[in-house]
Amino acid sequence: MSCSSQTSTPFRLSRGQIILLGLVSTIGPLSTDMYLPAFPELERDLGHGAGSAQITLAAWFVGLAVGQFCLGPLSDRFGRRHPLLAGLLIYMVASALLAVTSNYTVFCCLRFITALGGSISSVAPRAIVRDVATGREAVKLMSQLTLVFGVGPILAPSLGSILLEFGSWRLIFWAGAVAALLLFLSCLLILPDTLPPQHRNALPPVEILRRYISLAKEPVFISAALLSSFSTFVMFAYLSNAPQLFEHLLGFTPHAFAVFFGINAGGFILATQINGYLSHKFAFTRVMEGALAASLMFGLLLLAVSSTSWVGVHNPWPICALIMCTTFTLGFIGPNATVLALSHHGHQAASASALMGTLAFGLGGISGFLMSFLPPNQLSSTAFGMLTGIIGMGLCNFWRRRNEAVADQ
């Protein structure tokens, strides 16, 4: 296996460990989207009226961004295993408390704390992949992780709706607590620490901050990290407006909406697996740039088609097909851009991964915030939001190529 000398370890991840890491990494997207169907009931029970549920979601995003920024270096200092186990415990306890609280302010605070614990679940899996592999092998592992991770944000609203059929919004948080307990026990039993003590960094807080600043100033890293993060922007632009788009503008029933989400998830998963295969046949930067070109083409077509009068309730399929094609291309972009960003940072993989996570969730939150300003009753709003993220990916890739050319001189 190809590993850098700085991070060479005796570990090779088994299929079961890869699946476990993928499941761990779904905590963020599942906790973001699974309680969206419960917003009306949540607002009624907590007694703070329309719009108050969005504040709880904002608390979650702030917690994720802060948590990844602060807890990532702990994984470089204390290894991957112990911070991950601690984060899962925090998430489990806070989720159980969310399920029993009836105070709105306490609920918002607990959402923030839950996100702090859950944030390590985004940092650790990517850092573990960087510990045990680089280059094409890392792309293959990252694609396998994405196979499990990718379905989370797409199926989460449907899972939340199913739980609401059996109970109130509290059942969703009980389910999160139970899932965290099962993941904690699984990690405790089968997941080794892939960062040996001799490769750990015991840095003071000031030095950690300097490290983040150093990473942010490194053109090759920050351009690849932003490229990966803008793929999250595209996905969140789609997800944040999906209920309005499909149920109100295209006339989908809740069941048809869930079916389309499932089909879209299958396409995204297929893309990640094809990406892993292609990484052994072609340079993964070439695969990524081909997907970027296809993404731009589909995004432009989506905006053009959604701006015409011949699509809508009577003819929704052109928009559905173009959305599926656009999200399909993301399965080739996110994993490869992540590997590019982390490829020269094996000695500080968790810190680099944490900064990437902060950027990704920050841009995801900005995406949802910007979508709220677009007209909700126009089909082109979703297309415009997705195309904005696609253009961002293209600009970041242009910047990345320019930075790499300068670095090679």
N, C-alpha and C positions, 0 to 999 in steps of 0.2 A: 504494500500500500504506500502510496505517495504521501509523505508528510514532510513538513519542514523540520529542520533540525531543532528548532526551538520548541516545537510542540510534539515531537515524535513520542508516541506512547505505544504500549504493547496491546492496546485495545482494538478490537474490530467489532463493530456493533452488529449484533444479531438482528434478524428480521423482527423478532419480538421487541427488542429494545428500540428499534426504529419506529415501530408502531406506537410504542409507549411514549416516545418523545413527541410524535405527531399528535397523540391524544392530549399530552400535557400542553402543547402549543395551541390547542383549540380553546383553552380557557378564556383567552381574551375575546375572540370573536363571538363565542357562544354567550358570554356574559354581556356583551354589547347588544346583541340582537335578539336573544331569546325572550327577553321580557318586553320587547316592543309591543306585541299584541295585547299586553296587560296594561298599557298606559291609561286608558280610560278608567278601568277599575282601580288602578293604583292611585290616580288623582282623586277619585271619589273617596276611597278609604282613608287616605292621609289628609283629606280635607283642605287641599291647597289649590284646587281649581285647575282650569285649563292651562297648559304650558308648564306646570310644575314638574311633570315627569321628565321633560327635557333637561331641567336643571340637574336631576339625579344622573342623567346620562352625561352631562358635562362634568359632574364630579367624578364619574368613572374615567373619562378621558384624561382629566387632569391627573388623577391618581396613577394611571398607566404611564403617562409621560414622565411624571416625577419619579415614580418607582423605578422605571428602567434607567433613568439618568443617574439615580443614586445607588441602586442595588447592583447594577452591572459590575462596577469595580469590586464589590464584595465577592463576586464569583471568581474574579481573577486573584483575589487575595486568599480566600478560604476554600477554593475548589468549587466544582460544579454541584456536587451532591448536597452538601449541607445547606447552602442558601436556597436551593430548589425545594428541599424538604421543609425548611422553615416557611418559605413563601406559600406552599400548599397548605400548611397548618393555619397560617394567618387567613388565607382565603376561606378555608373551611369554617373556622370559628366565626368570621365576620358574616359569611353567607347565612349561617344558622341564626345569628342575631338579626339579620335583615328579615328573616322569615317570621320573626315574632314581634318586631317593633311596630308601633303605631304612631310614632312621632316623626314628623317630616324632617326636622333638622337632624335628628339622630340618624334617620335613614340616609340622608345625603352624606353625613360623616362616615357612616359605615360603608357606603358605596366607594368612597375615597379610599378607606382602609382596605376594602376587598381588592381594589385595583392595585394598591401597593403590593399586596401579597401575590396577586395574579401576574404582576408585571415580570417577575423572575421567570415565569413559564414561557415568556417570549424570548428572553435573553439566553437562558441556559441551553435549550436545544440547538440553537444556531452555533453557540460557542462549542458545544460538544462535537458537532460535526466538524468544526474547524480544528479541534484538538486531534481528531483521528484521521483526517483526510484533507487533501488540497486538490486543486485542479479539477480534472474530469471526474475523479472519484468523489470529490466533494459535491459536484453538480449532481451526480447520481443520487447521493444520499440526501441532498437538499430537495431533489424532486420527489424522493420517496416520503420525506417529511411532509412536503406540500400535498402529496396525495391524501394524507389524513387531515392535515390542517385546512386545506382548501375548501372542504365541504362544510366546515363550521359556519362561516358567516353567511352561507347561502341557504343552509337548511335550518338555521337557528330560529327564524320566525315561525316556521312550520312546527318545530318541536315545542316552542312556547305555546302555540295554539292547541296542540294536542294535550299538553299538561293542563291548560285552562279548562279543557272539557272534563277533567277529573277533580278539579279543585280551584282555588283562588290563585291570585298572583303569588301568594306565599309558597305554594307548592313548587314554583319555579326556583326559588332560592333554597328550599329544602333539597331539591334535586341537585343544585350546584354544590351544596355542602356534602352530600353523599358522594357525588362524583369526585370531589377533591379528596375525600377520605380514601376512596378506592385507588386513586392515582398516587396518593402518599404511600399507601401500603405497597403498591406495585413498584414504585421507585425505590423504596426501602429494601425490597427483596431482590430486584433483578438489575438495578442500574448502578454500574460502578462509577467511581470518580475518575474522569478521563484526564484530569490535570494533576500531574505528580507534584508533590510538595516542592521539589527543586525548581519548578517552573512557575511558582506562584509569586505574586507581587505584593509585598507588604508596604503599601504606600500611604502616607498621611493624606488627609482630605485636600490640602492645598495642592499636593502633587497630582492627586486625582483630577482636580479641576484643570490643572495645567495640561494633563493628558487629553482631556476632552477638547480643550482649546487647540492643542496640537493636532488632534484628529480633524477638527473642523477646518483647520488651516491647510490640511493636506489635500491638494486639488484632486488627485486620483481617487482617494477614498470618498471625499464628500460628494463628488459628482456621481460616482457609482451608487452611493448611499441614497442620494436624492432621486436617482433614477428608479431604484427599488421602491422608494417611498411614494413616488408619483403613481406607481402601479396600484398602491393602496388607495390613493386619491381617486383613481378611476373606479375601483370597486365600490368605494363608499358613495361616490356620486350616483352609482346605479342603485345600491341598496337603500340609501336614505330616501329615495323617491319611488322605490318599487311599488309599495302598496297603492300610492296615489296613481301611478302610471298604469298598472295592470288592472286594478279593480275598478277604478273610477273612470279612467280615460279609455281603456281598451275593453272594459266590460267583462273581465274575468271573474268567475266565482272564486271564493276562497279556496275551494278544492283545486280548480284549474290553476290558480296562482301557485299553490304548493307543488303541483305536478311540474309546472314550468321551472320552478326553482330547482327541483330535483334533476330535471334534464340538463339544466344549465350547470349544475354541480358536476354531473357526469362528464360533460364536455371539458370543464376545467380540469378535472382529475385526469382525463385522457391526455390532455395537453402536457401535464407535468410528467406523465410516464413516457410519452413520446420524446419529451425534452431530455429525460435521462438516457434514452436510447441514442438520440442524435448526438449527445455529448461525447459518445465514443466513436462517432463517425466524422464529426466536423468540429472545428473550433467553436466553443460555446459562445464566444462573442459574435461569431457569424450567425449562429442560430438566433441569438437574442436580437440582432439587428434586422434579420429577416422578419421576425415577429413584430418588431417595432414598425416596419414599413407596412405590414399587413394591418396592424392595429390602426395606423393613421388612415389607411384606405377605408376600413370598415367604419371608423369614427366619422369621417367625412360623409360617407354614404348614409349613415344613420341620421346625421343632422339634416342632410338634404331630403331624405324620405320623410322624416318626422315633420318637416316643414310644409309638406304638401297636404292636400285635402283628400287624397285617395286612400289614406290609411286612417284607422280608428277602430271603433267598435265593429264596424262592418268588415274590416280587413286588417286585423292586427298582426298577421304573420310576417310581413316584411320587417317590421320593427323588432319582433321577437327573434327572427333569424339573425339580424344584424347585431343585436345585443349579445346573442350567444357567440357569434363569431368574434366579437370584440373581447369578451371575457375569456374566450378560448386562447387568444394570443397572450393574455397575461400569464398563463401557465408556463410560457417560455421566457418571460421577461424577469419577473420577480426573483426566482431562484438563481438565475445566472448573474443578475446584477448584485445579489447578495454575496455570491462567491467572489465576484470581482472586488467588491468592497473589502471583504475580509481576507483576501488572499495574501496580503503582505503584513498582516497584523496578528499572527499566531501568538505572539507574546502578550497581547492584550485583546484577545478575541472577545471576551465578555464585555469589556468596555466599549469596543467598537460596535458590537452587536447591540448593546444598550443604547448607544447614541443613534444607531439605525432605527431601533424600535421607537425611540422618542420622536424622531423625524417622521416615521411612518404613521404613528397614531396622531401626531400633531397635524400632519397634512390630511389624515382621514377626518379629524375633527373640523379642520378648516373647510374640507370638501362639504361635509354635512351642513356647516354653518352657511356657506355660500349658496348651497342649494335652496336654503330657506328663503333667500331673496329672489329666486327665480319664480315666474308665474306658475303655480301648481297645476293650473288647468290647461297647460300647453304641452303637447307631446315633445316639442323640441327642447324643453328644459332639461330633461335627463340626458339627451344627446349632447347638448351644449356643455353640461357639466363633465361628462365623460371625455369629450373631445378636448376640453381644457387640460385635463390630466394627461391625455395622450400627447398633446403638444409639449407639456412639461417634461414628459419622458424623453421625447425627441431632442429637446434643447439640452437636457442633462447628458444624453448620450453624445451629442456633438461636443459638449464641454469635456466629457470624459476622454474622447478620442484626441482632442487637442491637448489635454493635459498629459496623456500617455505619450504622445509624440514629443512633447517638450521634455518629459522625464527620460526618454530614450536617447536624447541628444547628448 
